[in-house]
Amino acid sequence: MVEQPIRPASRHAVPARATGTYVICAVLLLAPFVALLWVSSYAKVSPRLFGFPFFYWYQLMWVLISAVCTYVSYVLVRRVEPRRERLEDRPGGPR
């Protein structure tokens, strides 16, 4: 049997402590899908907001909430992942 050499961990490997952060990000990104796919929960006219039926303003509200959730997830992932090499810093990269 030939033994495979042990490779050093990639410098881009995510540390084990990041698992909790990824779970939080997954929940933040899945919440808008669950809220909007459950149509029977918001398929009604009242309450109205500025004359708009609930059906419309509820979906518009989730557009804003989705943007906030996506931004928060982005910030959390950027904190746990190590900095990626910039193209200019690579050997043979643009000058």
C-alpha positions as CSV (number, residue, x, y, z in Angstrom):
1,M,0.0,0.0,0.0
2,V,1.2,3.5,-0.9
3,E,0.6,6.1,1.7
4,Q,-0.6,9.5,0.5
5,P,1.4,12.4,1.7
6,I,-0.4,14.7,4.1
7,R,-1.0,18.1,2.5
8,P,-0.9,21.2,4.6
9,A,-4.2,22.9,5.2
10,S,-5.1,25.5,2.6
11,R,-4.5,29.0,3.7
12,H,-8.0,29.8,2.6
13,A,-9.5,27.0,4.8
14,V,-12.2,28.3,7.1
15,P,-11.6,27.7,10.8
16,A,-14.0,25.4,12.6
17,R,-15.4,28.2,14.7
18,A,-17.0,29.7,11.6
19,T,-19.7,27.0,11.5
20,G,-22.0,29.0,13.7
21,T,-21.6,32.0,11.6
22,Y,-22.5,30.1,8.5
23,V,-25.6,28.7,10.2
24,I,-26.7,32.3,11.1
25,C,-26.1,33.3,7.5
26,A,-28.1,30.4,6.2
27,V,-31.1,31.4,8.5
28,L,-30.8,35.0,7.4
29,L,-30.8,34.1,3.7
30,L,-33.6,31.5,4.0
31,A,-36.0,33.6,6.0
32,P,-37.2,35.7,3.0
33,F,-37.8,32.6,1.0
34,V,-39.9,30.9,3.7
35,A,-41.8,34.1,4.3
36,L,-42.7,34.7,0.7
37,L,-43.3,31.1,-0.3
38,W,-45.9,30.7,2.4
39,V,-48.5,32.7,0.3
40,S,-51.5,31.8,2.4
41,S,-50.1,33.7,5.3
42,Y,-50.3,37.0,3.4
43,A,-52.9,36.5,0.7
44,K,-55.4,39.0,2.2
45,V,-56.5,42.6,1.7
46,S,-56.4,44.0,5.2
47,P,-54.6,45.6,6.9
48,R,-54.0,48.3,4.4
49,L,-51.0,50.6,4.5
50,F,-51.4,54.0,2.7
51,G,-54.2,52.4,0.7
52,F,-52.2,49.4,-0.4
53,P,-53.6,46.0,0.3
54,F,-51.6,43.8,2.7
55,F,-50.7,41.4,-0.1
56,Y,-48.6,44.1,-1.9
57,W,-47.0,46.0,1.0
58,Y,-46.0,42.8,2.7
59,Q,-44.0,41.6,-0.3
60,L,-42.4,45.1,-0.7
61,M,-41.4,45.0,2.9
62,W,-39.6,41.7,2.4
63,V,-37.6,43.3,-0.5
64,L,-36.1,45.7,2.0
65,I,-35.7,43.0,4.7
66,S,-34.0,40.7,2.2
67,A,-31.5,43.4,1.3
68,V,-30.6,43.9,5.0
69,C,-30.3,40.1,5.5
70,T,-28.1,39.7,2.5
71,Y,-25.8,42.6,3.6
72,V,-25.5,41.2,7.2
73,S,-24.7,37.7,5.8
74,Y,-22.0,39.3,3.6
75,V,-20.4,41.1,6.5
76,L,-20.4,38.0,8.7
77,V,-18.8,35.8,6.0
78,R,-16.2,38.4,5.2
79,R,-15.2,38.4,8.9
80,V,-14.6,34.7,9.2
81,E,-13.0,34.1,5.8
82,P,-9.4,35.1,5.5
83,R,-8.6,37.9,3.0
84,R,-8.4,36.6,-0.6
85,E,-5.3,37.4,-2.5
86,R,-5.9,40.4,-4.8
87,L,-5.1,39.9,-8.4
88,E,-2.4,42.6,-8.3
89,D,-0.6,40.8,-5.5
90,R,-0.3,37.5,-7.4
91,P,2.9,36.7,-9.2
92,G,2.5,37.5,-12.9
93,G,-0.6,39.6,-12.2
94,P,-1.4,42.9,-13.9
95,R,1.1,45.6,-13.5
